[in-house]
Amino acid sequence: MRLFYENYPFFCVFISLLCGILTTLIHDGKKARALTLAMLAVCAVLNGVVCFSTAARGVSFTYSMGAFPAPWGNELRSGPVEALLATVFCLVMGFSLLGGEADLKEDILPEKQNLYYIMMDLLAASLFALCFTNDMFTGYVFIEINTIAACSIVMAKDSGQTIVATIRYLMMSLVGSGVFLFGVSMLYTITGHLLMPSLFPAVTRLFRTGAYQYPLAVLAGMMCVGLAVKSALFPFHTWLPTAHGSATTASSAVLSGVVLKGYIILLIKVMCRVFTPEEIGSLGVGSVLLVLGACAMIYGSIWAVREPHAKRMIAYSSVAQVGYIYLGLGLCTTAGMAAAIFQIIAHAFTKPLLFVSTGGLIDASGHQKKLYYLRGAGRRCPMAGVGFTVGGLSMVGLPLLAGFVTKLVLGRAALAEGIPSWQMILSLTAIAISSLLNAWYYLPAILQIWKGGEAPAGPGGEAYVHGPYEACLSFRIAVVCMSVVVVLLGCFAQPLMELITRGVALL
């Protein structure tokens, strides 16, 4: 008999879609916001129950949708890792909306705010589906829903810069979606299946017989490249800095914290449920992902050093942090996969913390966005200053913070037995160089916001508000909660890593 909690993944997808429909009937932005936050809270609880229950029993489960069994019907599948990531996504989206509340009211017209929350509901639904789907084509469908919703929350600010950024984002995303769909189509042509449980034995049989080796390498590469384009892996990252840097604060936080991760989660499922990590490595795809990840770690950090615009600096940092995830995936080992998933969680909290805190610092500095004009902003808005400091030091890799654990577990994964020497050397070198570059741009930024003395005048000679800046309650709640999580991830990482490792084995 099916345990009742096994219905929760479907409930989460259904509830978020239902809220999107109901929000179309609500023309009050405050009520729409309350409904979205309530939906995220309910889904966080449901996913948390699934994570705890499956981890305690050491199992995963499949939920068949409709009256048609496999391979014709559709399925959801969940275990500890999928439910954990879905819970993280709910929390991060909620904190981002709370932290960016002031900017949302200022950047989006009141009569359009309910439309913004419709897109957030659809975004949540697509992320849940990407976490739980057991069908390749369903994954593609929700990739497209995710893309449309993500482009909408970038464009919600309705400025010339965001429109240009949205068009660039949409064009790159469509390229990624098309390449991924070509790969799925080739896979279906060869195997005749779209459900992952049916694909896995078919692909394994092809590997054992040696049939279709080149087509398998091509289609695996196409699916990985398609998802890499959508998740802004170097050199497909060119759309990210403008989109994340010009959007309203809540959108920047959600885009960097969770949207990029949804595509990576689908990639992890492809690597583990359709192929195996060893097969991905034998096809050479893993090595390509590792090299691109290492390049992203260095390239993104170099551009962040050169970027004077505060939010774009953090966006370039996201390019580097996505590289950490792909570095772990490219190792094609259980330890590398677990390290990549931990990085997904750590970055999901740390980067929205930085974006939300930067939004507060900008508001406390007369809406000036360049780091030069943020001098002393941490003194004017201490809560934003503390949040930016915690997030920045985590990115640098200070012990007892989440970023340090990420670098540590990735380094251990690279040093594991069986890793080729060139991969080990490249991984450790990239981690070391990226960490130094992270310190190069985050530490001066932290010192800048805490500097004393009179803040510089704006580029047009306009005066600043030099007195204290009173942040709203929702902003303070979001910054405190995300800062606490970043510290907890750094101090109590071992139980979480054990949970992730057990979950990876159940993928």
N, C-alpha and C positions, 0 to 999 in steps of 0.2 A: 504494500500500500504506500502511496506517495505521501511523504511527510509534508506538512502544510507549508513550511518555510521554502520548499522547493518551488512554490508558486511566486515567490517574491521577485525574482528577476523579471518575470513577465509583468507583474504588478507595477514595477518601477517604470518600464517602458510605456505601459498603458497609462499610468497616472500622469506622466510628464506630457504625453501627447494629448490627454484629456485636458490638462491645464492649459496647453497651447490653444485648444479650441475654445475653452471657457474665457480665456483672456481676450479673445476677439470681441466678446460681448461686454467687456469691462472697459469703459472709456476714462476711468480715473487711474492715473499712473500710480498713486499710492496703493490702491486696492490691487492692481495688477502686480505690483512689487510684493505685497504681502502674500498673495496667492503663490507666486513663484518661490518665495523664501519658504513658505509652508511646505510646498511640494518637495523642495530640496531637503528640508528637515525630515520629512516622512521617509523619503527614499534613502537618506543616510542611515536612518534607524533600520529599515528593512534590509539594506545591504550589509549593515553591521551584523545583524542577526545571522544572515547567510554566511558571512565570513567566520563568525565565531562557531557556528554549528558545524560547518564543513571542516574547519581546522580541528575542532575537538574530536570529530569522528575520523579524520584523515581520509575524507572521500571527496569526490566531485560527483555531479549528477547532471543528467540530461532531461530537459523539459520539452516534450513534443507538443507542438502547437497545431490545433485542428484535429480532424479525424483521419488524416492521411499519415501513415507511418513512413519511416525512411525507406528508400531514398527519395520518395516523392514529396513528403511533407517537410515542414520547416522545424528547426529545433533551436533551443537555447541551451547553453551548457555553462555551468558555473562550478567553481571550486574556491578555495581560499584566496588565490591571487586575484581572480576576476572580481569577486565581491569586495576585496580590500581596495582595489583600484577604483571601483564604482563608488565606494564610500568616500574615498579621498576626493573624487571629482565633485561629489555633492557638497562636501565641506568647503572646498576651495571656491566653487562657484558662489556659495552663500557668503563666504567672507569677502570675496571680491565685490559682490553687489553691495554689501554693507559698507565696505571701505570706500567705494567709489560713489556713494550716494550723493554727496554734495556736487561733484562734477557732473553726474547724470542730470541733476535738476538744472544745472547751468548750461550744459552742452546740448541737451535734447529738448525740443519744444514740448510743452505740457501735453498737447493733443496727440503727440506721437510717442509718448512714453510707454503706453500700453503695447504698441507695436514692438518696441524694444524687448519687452518681457515675453512676448510671443516667440521671438527668435531665441531668447534664452531657454524657454521651455523646449523648443525643438532641438536646440543644441544639447540639452540634457538628455533628451530621448535618444538622439543619435549616439551620444557617448555611451549610454547604457547598452544600446544595441551592439556597438562595436566591442564592448567588453564581453557580452554574453552570446553573441550569435555563433551558431555552429554551421553556418551556410555561407559560402563564398559570395554568392550573388546578393544575398541580403546585406552582407558587409559592404558591397559596392553601392547598393541603394542608400544606405545610411551614411556612407562617405559623402555622397552628393548632397544629402540633407544637411550634413554637418558643414559642408562647404558653403551652401547658400546662407545658412544661419550665421556662420562666421563672417562672411562678407557683409551681411546686413548689420552686424553690430559694429563693424569698422566704419561703415558709411553712416551710421546713426548720428554722428556728430555733424554731418551735413556741411562740410567745408570743402573748398576746392582741393585741398591736400588729401583729405580722406577719400574723396571720390576717385582721384588718380590712384591712390594706394589700393582702393578696392578693386578697380579695374585690373591693376597689375596682379593683385592677389588672385582674382578670379581666373585670369588667363593662365597663370602658373598652375593653379589648382586643377583646372580642366585638363591641362597637359598631363599632370600626374594621374588624374582619374582615368584618362584615356589609355595611358600606358598600362595601368593596373588592369583595366577591363580587357585589353588585348591579351595579357597574361592569363587571366581567368578563362577567357574564351579558348585559348590554346590548350589549357589544362582540361577543360570540358571536352574538347574535341578528341584528346588522346585517351581520357579515362571514362568519359560518359557520366561523370558525377560532379555535383556541386557541394554536397554535404561533406564536411570534413571527416567524419568517421568512415565514410565510404571512400573518400579520396586517399586516406592514409594507406590502407592495404594495397590499393591499386598502384600508387606511386612506389611503395616498397617493392612490389612485385616487378615493376619496370626496372628498378635499380638492380634487383637480383638477376634479372635476365639480360641486362645490358641494353634493352631496347629503348629507343627514343632518348638517348643520353644528351645529344645536342639540343633537341627541342625542350627537354626538361631544364637544361641549363639556361636556355633563352627565356623560357616562360618564368622560371624562378627569378632570373635577373630582372625581367620586366615588372613583375609584381613588387619586388623589393625597391626598384628604382621609382616606380609610380608612387609608392607610399613614402619614399625618401623625399621626393619632390614636395609632397603635401606636408611633410613634417619639417621642411626647411633644412634638410641636410646639405652641407656644402657639396657642390657649388650651386645648389638649387635654392639658395636662401635669399636671393636678391629682393624678393617681395617683402620679406619679414620686417626689416628695420623701419621702413616707411609705414607699413600697416600698423605695427605695434606702437610705433613712436607717435603717430598722429591721432590715434583713436582716443576716445574718452577713457578715463582711468580704469573703470570696471571692465571695459572691453579689452584693454591691453592686458590686464591681469588674467582674465579668463582665456584669452587667446594663447598667451605664453604658458599659463599654468596647466591647462587641461586640453585645449583643442589640438595642439601639436601632439599630445600624448595619445589621443584616441587612435590616430593612424598607426602609431608605433605599436600599440597593443594588438591591432589587427595583424601587423607584421609578425609579432611574436607568436601569435596563434598560427599563422601560416608556417613559420619555421618549426613549430613544435607539433602541430596537429595534422598538417598536410605533408610536410617533409619531416625530417629530424634535423637537429642542429648539425649532426655529423654529415648528413647528406648535403646540406647547404654549404658546409665547409668543403666537401669533396668537389662540389661544382665550381668552386672558386668565388662564389657570391659572398661568402663570409669575409674573405680577405679584402674584397673591394669595399665592403661596409666598414671594415676596421680601418683601412687606409683613409677613406673619406671622413670617418669619425675623427681620426687623429688630425687631419688637415683642418676640419671644422674647429676643433679645440684651439688650435693656434691661430688660424685666420680670423675667427670671430673675436678672439681676444685682442689681436692686433688692431682691428678696426674699432673695437671698444676703447682702446687707449687713445685713438686719434679723434674720437667723437666728442664734441663739446656739448651737444644736446643731451640732457639728462636721460630722457626716456629712450632716445635712440641708442645711447650707450648701453642701457639695460637690455634693449632689444638685440644688439650685437652680442651681448653676453649670452643671450638665449641661444644664438647660433652655436656658440662654444659649448654650452651645456647640452644641447642636443647631440653634439659630437661625443660627449661622454657616454650617452646612452648607446649610440651606434658602436662605439669602441667595445663596450661590453657584449653587444649582440654579435659583433664580428669575431669574437673569440670562439663562438660556437661551442660553448661548454655550459654546463649547469651553473657553475660559479659565475661565469660571465653574464649569463641570463639573469641570475639573481641580483648581481650588482647593477645591471641595467634597470631592473624593476625598482630597486631601491633608489636609484638616481631619479627615476620618474616621480616617485613619491616625494623625495627631498626637494626636487626642483619645482614640483607642483605647489608646494607651500612657500618656498623661499622666493621665487620670482614674483608671484602676486604680492607678497609682502613688500618687495622692493618697489613695484609699480604703485601700489597703494600709498606707501610712505612717500614716494617721490611726488605723487599727486598732492599730498598734504604740504610738502616742502614748497612746491610750486605755488600753491594757493597762499602760503605764508610769505611769498616773495613777490607779490604783485603780478602773479601769473607769468613770470619770466621762467623760461625752460632751460636756459643754458647754465651749466654748472658754475660758471663765473659769477652769475647773479644770484646764486643760492647761498652765498656766504652768510653764515650766521642763521640760516633758516632753521637749523636744529634747535637753536636757542629760542626762536620765536614760536616754534611748534615742537616741543620736546618729544611728544609721543611719536610724531613722524620721524624725528631724528633718531630716536631709539630703534624704531622699526627698520630704518635704512641701515643703521649701524649693525644690527643683528643680521640682517639679510646680506649685507656686503661682506661681513666677516665670515659668514657661512660660505659664500662663494669663494672667498680666498682660501678657505680650508682650515680655519682656526679650530683646534681641538675642542670637543664638547658641543660642536655644532654639526648640523646635518651634512654640510658640504665636506667636512673632514672625513666622515665615515664613507661617503661616496668614493673619494680618492683612495681611501684605505682598501675598501673591498675590491675596487677595480685593480689596484696594484697587486693584491693577493691573487686575483683571478688570472692576471697576466703572468704571475710567477708559478702558477700551478704546473704540475707535471704533465707533459704531453704537449705543451704550447710550443710551437716553433720558435726558435731563438729570435728570428727577425720580428715576429709579432710581439714577443716579450720586450725587446729593445725599443721598438716603435711605440708601444703602449706606455712604457715607463717614461720615455723621453717626452712624449706628448703630455702626460700628466704633469711632469715637472715643469715644462715650459709654460703650459697653460696656467699652472698655479702661480708662477712668478708674474705672468702678465695680468692675472686676476688681481694680484696685490698691487700691481703698477697703476691700475685705474680705479680700483675700489678704495684703497687706503687714502689717496689724495682727495677723492670725493667725500669720504667720511670726515677728513680733517677740514675740508672746505665748509661743510654745513655746520660745523661746531666752532668755526673761527669767531673770535670776538671782534669788536670794532664796528664801525658803521658799514652797513651793506652798500655796495656800489649802486649808483643810479642806473636805471634802465638805459637801453641803447638810444632812446629818444629823449633822455634827460629826465624822465618822469620819476617822481619820488616813490619810495617804498613805504609800506606800513611797517614802522620799526618796532611797534609794540608787540605784545604777545598775540598769537593767533589762536583763537579758541576752536579746536576741532570738534565736530559733532560727535555725539555719543556712539553712533554706529561705526564711525571711523575708528574710535578708540577701542571698541570691542574687537573689530576685525584685526587691528594691528597687534593687540595684546594676544589674541588667540593664535594667530599665525606665528608670532614670535615664540610663544610657549611651545608650539608644536615643533618648530625648528630646533629649539634647545632639547626637547624630549627625544627627537630623532637622533641627536648627537650623543645624548647621555645613555639612552636605553635602546641602542640599535640592535643588540644581539638577539633579543626575543623576536623582533620584527624580521631580521635576516633569517632566523630559523623558520619562521612562518612562511616567508617568501620561498625559501629553498624547498620546503615540503610542498608548497603550492606549485612550484615549477615542475616537480616530479609528477604532479597530477594533471598537468596541462594536456 
